[in-house]
Amino acid sequence: MHNIKRNKKVLEYLDKQIKRLHWDISVARVFNEFIFEHLSVADSKELFDKIELEITNELLDNDALFIETVKFIGLLEVCVNEDELLMLIKRRKEIKYGNELTDFDKILKAIMTVPNKEK
């Protein structure tokens, strides 16, 4: 599958959302720290040779990576600042992906039930 325009728009939108939150992190770090960890072992092995310091449009030709990237953009879109995003990311890691939480809408709704920031 060759989706140059789609992939370029997704990476640009990811970068735009990162900047909107004033989050001081590169797109490459976002992939390495938050997106790649949600790939299956098979997809990780397939992408292992392609992963470089710079994220390229072609990397998103992998459907699993594309889907995980769009999911992460969804998290970015619902946040108003970096602190809120980090709480959602923490909550995402705490959720157990069981039979009931297979739909991304349900998972996102569960993630968004983050308690208020402790003072």
ZIQUIGI-V124291 format. One record per residue. N is the residue number from 1. RES is the residue in one letter. SS is DSSP state (@ for helix, = for strand, . for the rest). PSI is psi as a letter, one per 20 degrees, with the letter a starting at -180 (none if undefined). OMEGA is omega as a letter, one per 20 degrees, with the letter a starting at -180 (NA if undefined). Layout:
# ZIQUIGI-V124291
n->N res->RES ss->SS psi->PSI omega->OMEGA
n->N res->RES ss->SS psi->PSI omega->OMEGA
This chain:
# ZIQUIGI-V124291
n->1 res->M ss->. psi->p omega->a
n->2 res->H ss->. psi->o omega->a
n->3 res->N ss->. psi->m omega->a
n->4 res->I ss->@ psi->g omega->a
n->5 res->K ss->@ psi->g omega->a
n->6 res->R ss->@ psi->g omega->a
n->7 res->N ss->@ psi->g omega->r
n->8 res->K ss->@ psi->g omega->r
n->9 res->K ss->@ psi->h omega->r
n->10 res->V ss->@ psi->g omega->r
n->11 res->L ss->@ psi->h omega->r
n->12 res->E ss->@ psi->g omega->a
n->13 res->Y ss->@ psi->h omega->r
n->14 res->L ss->@ psi->g omega->r
n->15 res->D ss->@ psi->g omega->r
n->16 res->K ss->@ psi->g omega->a
n->17 res->Q ss->@ psi->h omega->r
n->18 res->I ss->@ psi->g omega->r
n->19 res->K ss->@ psi->h omega->r
n->20 res->R ss->@ psi->h omega->r
n->21 res->L ss->. psi->i omega->a
n->22 res->H ss->. psi->k omega->a
n->23 res->W ss->. psi->p omega->a
n->24 res->D ss->. psi->m omega->a
n->25 res->I ss->. psi->q omega->r
n->26 res->S ss->. psi->q omega->r
n->27 res->V ss->@ psi->h omega->r
n->28 res->A ss->@ psi->g omega->r
n->29 res->R ss->@ psi->h omega->r
n->30 res->V ss->@ psi->g omega->r
n->31 res->F ss->@ psi->g omega->a
n->32 res->N ss->@ psi->h omega->a
n->33 res->E ss->@ psi->h omega->a
n->34 res->F ss->@ psi->h omega->a
n->35 res->I ss->@ psi->g omega->a
n->36 res->F ss->@ psi->h omega->a
n->37 res->E ss->@ psi->i omega->a
n->38 res->H ss->@ psi->j omega->r
n->39 res->L ss->. psi->q omega->r
n->40 res->S ss->. psi->r omega->r
n->41 res->V ss->@ psi->g omega->a
n->42 res->A ss->@ psi->g omega->r
n->43 res->D ss->@ psi->h omega->r
n->44 res->S ss->@ psi->g omega->r
n->45 res->K ss->@ psi->g omega->a
n->46 res->E ss->@ psi->h omega->a
n->47 res->L ss->@ psi->i omega->a
n->48 res->F ss->@ psi->g omega->a
n->49 res->D ss->. psi->h omega->a
n->50 res->K ss->. psi->i omega->a
n->51 res->I ss->. psi->p omega->r
n->52 res->E ss->. psi->a omega->r
n->53 res->L ss->. psi->h omega->a
n->54 res->E ss->. psi->p omega->r
n->55 res->I ss->. psi->p omega->a
n->56 res->T ss->. psi->r omega->r
n->57 res->N ss->@ psi->h omega->a
n->58 res->E ss->@ psi->h omega->a
n->59 res->L ss->@ psi->h omega->a
n->60 res->L ss->@ psi->j omega->r
n->61 res->D ss->@ psi->h omega->r
n->62 res->N ss->. psi->o omega->a
n->63 res->D ss->@ psi->g omega->a
n->64 res->A ss->@ psi->g omega->r
n->65 res->L ss->@ psi->h omega->r
n->66 res->F ss->@ psi->g omega->a
n->67 res->I ss->@ psi->g omega->r
n->68 res->E ss->@ psi->h omega->r
n->69 res->T ss->@ psi->g omega->r
n->70 res->V ss->@ psi->h omega->r
n->71 res->K ss->@ psi->g omega->a
n->72 res->F ss->@ psi->h omega->r
n->73 res->I ss->@ psi->h omega->r
n->74 res->G ss->@ psi->g omega->r
n->75 res->L ss->@ psi->g omega->r
n->76 res->L ss->@ psi->g omega->a
n->77 res->E ss->@ psi->h omega->a
n->78 res->V ss->@ psi->i omega->a
n->79 res->C ss->. psi->q omega->r
n->80 res->V ss->. psi->i omega->r
n->81 res->N ss->. psi->r omega->a
n->82 res->E ss->@ psi->g omega->a
n->83 res->D ss->@ psi->g omega->r
n->84 res->E ss->@ psi->g omega->r
n->85 res->L ss->@ psi->g omega->a
n->86 res->L ss->@ psi->h omega->r
n->87 res->M ss->@ psi->h omega->r
n->88 res->L ss->@ psi->h omega->r
n->89 res->I ss->@ psi->g omega->r
n->90 res->K ss->@ psi->g omega->r
n->91 res->R ss->@ psi->h omega->r
n->92 res->R ss->@ psi->g omega->a
n->93 res->K ss->@ psi->h omega->a
n->94 res->E ss->@ psi->h omega->a
n->95 res->I ss->. psi->p omega->r
n->96 res->K ss->. psi->p omega->a
n->97 res->Y ss->. psi->n omega->a
n->98 res->G ss->. psi->a omega->a
n->99 res->N ss->. psi->h omega->a
n->100 res->E ss->. psi->h omega->a
n->101 res->L ss->. psi->m omega->r
n->102 res->T ss->. psi->h omega->a
n->103 res->D ss->. psi->p omega->a
n->104 res->F ss->@ psi->h omega->r
n->105 res->D ss->@ psi->g omega->r
n->106 res->K ss->@ psi->g omega->r
n->107 res->I ss->@ psi->g omega->a
n->108 res->L ss->@ psi->g omega->r
n->109 res->K ss->@ psi->g omega->r
n->110 res->A ss->@ psi->g omega->r
n->111 res->I ss->@ psi->h omega->a
n->112 res->M ss->. psi->i omega->r
n->113 res->T ss->. psi->l omega->a
n->114 res->V ss->. psi->p omega->r
n->115 res->P ss->. psi->q omega->r
n->116 res->N ss->. psi->q omega->a
n->117 res->K ss->. psi->p omega->r
n->118 res->E ss->. psi->q omega->a
n->119 res->K ss->. psi->none omega->NA
